[in-house]
């Protein structure tokens, strides 16, 4: 495709206006006010064509209620797929409203099969492109008589299910983190050439991915009031992922190991606190027009949104999506402070996409040290987490986990049913069939030695006592401390 192409942009109300055209500079309204006046929203995506001009109908779709009601990740993916389709049509001298079914068939050939395309994709990826284009054309055809829905009879391509599941064992996860994110050499010692500035934050984040099993965007959406307090004698803490932050809107409990919570608390008191102080001194938070002042409600599951007219609104955290979470701020004696946990080095709320750069940089560093086949992605932590719990479940049922007594094993079996229901619970899947579809084949024939490596040292008795202490169907020792 040529350099002149359709490109995705976003309205950002939290950035300075910068240089604006003279026709706008003379207006009394701020740039966010002008954008709102034409129906734009903070964070909304819009496209500019190869000539630098927008197509109003395309951007009306991106700002429509149909797109607003979608999850942020789906919204992003649909905009990307739509831009890809428009760029493909540009190479054929076509406009989207004059495209034909032949163009759709050529698009499918180019994406899936064309030898001249160096970036062919799997059928599952192309299915997302189809879904985005179908939604766009269905919306456009219902509003504009000149638009024909060329995707009306197009279905997703049939795909052979391949799980694509890769994982690291516990020792490899530690090695990847220490070398890629903490500046260690292959010998485990501090690399004197290391110049990383965010190792405390980055290490805490990736430890949390493996420790909780949350997806990158889910873990990246956590706010300070959702974190449990450290307590003596605890190995695990029960937390809850909000519906608005979960894939598919399916919020669920998750369990945070004490080591993860300690690392997160250390980050809050260390690198995060420094970044906040520097941002306050530079008045960075004061320039964010779309910020929302908030405070925790008396009930820990709610937040109070403070309005300028005194009409405060209390809402459950379960209904606060990631985008709004990144705009929530405490008002403290020292100034404003973000409520969201993860911040950039500048003290500003971190966009989840930024974590992909963290992983890419870590993989490049590791490769530069000579380990060319040793890399990791965020989702590999989730797969590794799934394997850990599959290993624990299988070994309990096989009576091969030496540290577990018969009573604890029976408690475990009665709570979870079978191994797959255990893994489903820990991953937060709505249906056990989803868990099996992803993991049944890659986990089917694993050796016991691999299972033991992933489950080694796991404190199952403490986990059962602490995590399910308040479960209505589980009886715990009434004399034990259990705090």
Beta strands, then each sheet from edge to edge (+ up, - down):
strand 1: 7-10
strand 2: 45-48
strand 3: 236-241
strand 4: 252-257
strand 5: 292-296
strand 6: 302-305
strand 7: 313-316
strand 8: 328-332
strand 9: 335-338
sheet 1: 1+ 2-
sheet 2: 3+ 4-
sheet 3: 7+ 6- 5+ 8+ 9-
end
